[in-house]
Amino acid sequence: MEAFEFKAADGFALQGRVYGNPATCRSAVLIAPAMGVPQRFYADFAEWLAGEGHAVVTFDYRGMGESRPAQMRHSLRGLEATIDTWAQQDASAALAWLDAQVAKEVPIHWLGHSLGGQIFGMVPNRERAASVVTIGVGTGYWLRNAAKARAYVWWLWFVAAPLAMKLYGYFPGKRLKKVGDLPLGVMQQWRRACLNRDYIIGVGGEKMRSDYAAVRTPILSLSFTDDEYMSARNTADMHAFYASAPREMRRIAPQDIGAKRIGHFGFFRERFADSLWPQVSRWLTLATAR
């Protein structure tokens, strides 16, 4: 693993890591993180995927993980960022860096966890990706969240988030032990999206809807029956926005692979290196051969 710094188009300095050997890789993979999840969470999976012959890049959105400015270690008040910023500036810059520095002659694949799969249609240079893998991706529309999550998200969207943002000028998720610290604009936009039947696309308007519908990149979706946030309806609704893209939808129950639990975050745990991870590697091999 090698750490590197790159810059978004607006000059914001971001931090990433590259795994594997770009000189010998057969393809390159960009891992786009979930909301509030630092890139280090994906390290075990990235190392494994690199061992399968892929160069893998992880990164942190601005304000998250290693891309959190030093002067904002204790508060994100004043950091201007929205989900649009993360997609159109940060993720786009990570994809451009991967294209220029690693994958000059090999295919690039986008692997998005939760938010990282939701935003693919918002990324301006998304056409560089030869395929997409989504892990635990659905809309965040709260009335279609998994049943067990609805009381929690009601409390989050109608009580905790509005009060915390008003008091602190950002969302202090670490203090509340919910999601993680998020910039004010990100949390405001995410809240609006989760209260909208059409999620981020409903908030973004007709241009965003047409951008998603125009995506033709093949998509593999892996979702899980015990995901504590995403219901089967969430997952189906989100991928329906990619109306022109070939989609292979796999919904996996823990018992299908001899596990007790997978959940929203479990896929990236090393214990699934022999069961779930090879599904991605096989998809990438087939997508690279196209």
C-alpha positions, 0 to 999 in steps of 0.5 A, a space after each residue: 500500500 502506498 499513500 498519495 495526495 491528489 487535488 480536486 478541480 477546486 484545489 482541495 487536497 485529498 488523500 488516497 492509497 494505492 494497492 498492487 502493482 500498476 505495472 503488472 495489473 490486469 485492471 484497476 479498481 476505484 473503491 468509493 466509500 460509504 457515508 462516513 466510512 474512512 478508506 482504511 475500512 476497505 484496506 483488507 479487501 483492497 489488499 486481497 483484490 490487489 493479490 488477484 492482479 488488480 491495482 486498487 485505489 481507495 480515497 477519503 471524501 473531503 472532511 472524512 478520514 485522512 482528507 479531514 483538514 488538520 485544523 478541523 480535527 475537532 469540528 467540521 464547522 465551516 467546511 463547505 461540501 455537499 454530496 454533489 461536491 463529493 461526487 463531482 469533485 472528490 470522486 471524479 478527481 480520484 477516478 481521474 488520478 487512477 486513469 492518469 497514474 495507474 490505468 493508462 492501458 487497462 480497464 477501470 472498474 468502479 466499486 461503490 459501497 452504499 453512498 459510493 454506488 449511489 453517486 456513480 451517476 453524478 460523477 462527470 467522468 464516469 464513462 471511464 469506468 468499464 463496469 460497476 460493482 455496488 455493495 449494499 446499495 439502495 436508496 436511503 428513502 426512510 419509509 422503505 428502509 429495512 423495518 428495523 431501521 425505521 424508528 432509528 432513522 425517524 429519530 435521526 431525520 426529525 430530531 437528532 440531525 436538525 437539532 445537532 446541525 443547528 447547534 454545531 454547524 455540522 453533524 457531530 456524528 462521532 459525539 452522537 455515535 451515529 454515522 460519523 462527523 459530516 459536513 453541514 451541506 452533506 448532512 442537509 442534502 442527505 436528509 432531504 434525499 432520505 425524505 424524498 421518495 426518489 432519494 438523491 435523484 428526486 432532490 437533484 431534479 430532471 437533469 440528474 434523473 436523465 444523467 442516471 438513465 443515460 448510464 450504460 455501464 454494466 452493473 453487478 449489485 450485491 445486496 444482503 437480506 440482513 442489511 440493517 438499513 437497505 431493504 430489497 425495495 431500497 436496492 431495486 429502486 436505486 438500481 432502477 434509476 440506472 435504467 439503460 445499464 445492464 444490471 445483474 442483481 444478486 441478493 444474498 442471505 447469510 445462510 447461502 454462504 454458511 454465515 450467521 450475519 453479513 449486514 450493511 458493512 460485513 462484506 468487507 470483513 476478511 472472514 468473507 474472503 473465501 465466499 463473497 469476495 471471489 464473486 467480485 473478482 470473477 465479475 471483474 475478470 469477465 468485465 475486463 475481458 469484454 
